[in-house]
Amino acid sequence: MRTEVRLRLQNAAARAQLARRPTSAADIKLRATIVSAAGALALLTIMSGPAHAGDTQVYKTVDAQGNVVYTDKPMSSKVPKTSVRVHEPSAADLAQLAQEQQASHAAEIERLQQTLTHSASEAQQAQQQKEKQVRCDNARNRFYSLKDATRIYQRDAQGNRVYLPDEAADAKRAEARRAMDAACAP
């Protein structure tokens, strides 16, 4: 069986993408999954090491995509051999590592949840601000249409126009002004 550990040392854009602050629920869930997978992989790598301590022969190569590959079997005859001293971790070290990874994972999940909550709160505030602006614009348009109108009318039950007297028209304009002030107040 061939054992490989691939270290992906690709372009800076990939690292920047992982380092960026998540903005959507999908990004947050993806980062939580990456953190979980990375922790599990590290623990598995430590626990699945050789069954005995001592010198182990390792071969280092770089594949066509630029990934560094460490294997226990050479990919070609020209690959240089490197000796690696492997020390078995104690049970206490493994337990401490697992506990640290669990705490780190919990802290990352908490941070991601706070980011998601904060993002949802910002989105809700932006939506409320947008709705308020629409109400303000509608009230302002209504007021200016009544202010600029020479005659104001209402429709009766048959759909005919019934023009308001000047006092009633002025009252409608004042009512529209109050509605605009209320809708556009900071």
C-alpha positions in Angstrom: 0.0 0.0 0.0 1.3 3.4 -1.0 1.3 6.2 1.6 1.2 9.7 0.4 1.0 13.1 2.0 0.3 15.8 -0.5 1.1 19.3 0.6 -0.7 21.7 -1.7 1.5 24.7 -2.1 -0.4 26.3 -4.9 -0.9 30.0 -5.8 -1.5 32.8 -3.4 -5.1 33.3 -4.6 -6.1 29.9 -3.1 -4.6 30.9 0.2 -6.2 34.3 0.1 -9.6 32.7 -0.6 -9.3 30.5 2.5 -8.1 33.5 4.6 -10.9 35.8 3.5 -13.8 36.6 5.8 -16.8 34.5 4.9 -19.9 36.5 3.9 -22.6 33.9 3.2 -24.0 30.9 5.1 -22.5 28.7 2.4 -19.0 30.1 2.9 -19.3 29.7 6.7 -20.5 26.1 6.4 -17.6 25.4 3.9 -15.0 26.8 6.3 -16.5 24.8 9.2 -16.2 21.7 7.0 -12.6 22.5 6.0 -11.7 23.0 9.7 -13.3 19.7 10.7 -11.6 17.9 7.8 -8.2 19.4 8.5 -8.4 18.5 12.2 -9.5 14.9 11.4 -6.7 14.6 8.8 -4.1 15.8 11.3 -5.2 13.4 14.0 -5.4 10.5 11.4 -1.9 11.3 10.2 -0.5 11.2 13.7 -2.3 8.0 14.7 -1.7 6.2 11.4 2.1 6.7 11.5 4.4 3.7 11.4 3.8 1.0 14.0 7.3 1.4 15.3 9.6 4.2 16.1 12.9 4.5 14.2 14.3 5.6 10.9 11.9 5.6 7.9 12.9 6.2 4.3 10.8 8.9 2.6 10.9 10.1 -1.0 10.1 13.7 -1.9 9.0 14.7 -5.4 7.1 17.6 -7.0 4.3 16.6 -9.4 3.2 18.4 -12.6 0.8 20.7 -10.7 3.5 21.9 -8.3 2.4 19.8 -5.3 5.1 18.5 -3.0 4.6 14.7 -2.5 6.2 12.6 0.2 5.9 8.9 -0.2 7.3 5.7 1.1 7.9 4.3 -2.4 9.8 6.2 -5.1 7.9 7.5 -8.1 11.0 7.1 -10.3 14.5 5.8 -9.9 16.0 9.3 -9.8 14.1 10.4 -6.6 16.5 11.1 -3.7 16.0 9.1 -0.5 15.6 11.0 2.8 15.8 9.5 6.2 13.2 10.7 8.7 13.3 9.9 12.4 9.8 9.0 13.7 9.0 9.2 17.3 5.8 7.7 18.5 3.7 10.2 20.5 2.6 9.2 23.9 -1.1 8.7 24.7 -1.0 11.9 26.8 0.3 13.8 23.8 -2.4 12.4 21.5 -5.1 13.2 24.1 -3.8 16.8 24.5 -3.6 17.2 20.7 -7.2 16.0 20.3 -8.4 18.3 23.1 -6.6 21.3 21.6 -8.0 20.5 18.1 -11.5 20.1 19.6 -11.2 23.5 21.4 -9.9 25.1 18.3 -12.7 23.6 16.3 -15.3 24.8 18.8 -13.8 28.3 18.8 -13.9 28.4 15.0 -17.5 27.3 14.9 -18.4 29.9 17.5 -16.6 32.6 15.5 -18.4 31.5 12.3 -21.8 31.5 14.0 -21.1 35.0 15.3 -20.1 36.1 11.8 -23.3 34.6 10.4 -25.4 36.3 13.1 -23.7 39.6 12.4 -24.2 39.2 8.6 -27.8 38.4 9.1 -28.3 41.4 11.3 -26.6 43.7 8.8 -28.7 42.3 6.0 -31.9 42.8 8.0 -30.9 46.4 8.8 -30.1 47.1 5.1 -33.5 45.7 4.1 -35.3 47.9 6.7 -33.4 50.9 5.5 -34.3 50.1 1.9 -38.0 49.7 2.8 -38.0 53.0 4.7 -36.4 54.8 1.7 -39.2 53.4 -0.5 -41.9 54.6 1.9 -40.2 58.0 2.0 -40.0 58.3 -1.8 -43.6 57.3 -2.2 -44.8 59.8 0.5 -42.6 62.5 -1.1 -44.0 61.8 -4.6 -47.6 61.9 -3.3 -47.0 65.2 -1.5 -45.4 66.9 -4.5 -48.1 65.6 -6.8 -50.8 67.1 -4.5 -48.8 70.3 -4.0 -48.3 70.9 -7.7 -51.9 70.0 -8.7 -54.2 72.9 -9.3 -57.3 70.9 -8.5 -57.6 67.7 -6.4 -60.3 65.2 -6.9 -61.6 61.9 -5.5 -63.6 59.2 -7.2 -67.1 58.5 -6.3 -68.8 55.1 -6.2 -69.5 55.2 -10.0 -65.8 56.2 -10.7 -66.5 59.8 -11.6 -64.2 62.6 -10.4 -65.5 64.7 -7.6 -63.3 67.8 -7.2 -62.6 68.9 -3.7 -63.2 72.5 -2.5 -60.0 74.6 -1.7 -60.2 74.0 2.1 -60.4 70.2 1.6 -57.6 70.2 -1.0 -55.4 72.2 1.4 -56.2 69.7 4.2 -55.2 66.8 1.8 -51.9 68.6 1.0 -51.2 69.2 4.8 -52.0 65.5 5.4 -49.6 64.4 2.6 -47.0 66.8 4.1 -47.3 65.2 7.6 -47.1 61.7 6.0 -44.0 62.7 4.1 -42.3 64.1 7.2 -43.1 61.0 9.2 -41.9 58.6 6.5 -38.7 60.6 5.8 -37.8 61.4 9.4 -34.3 60.1 10.4 
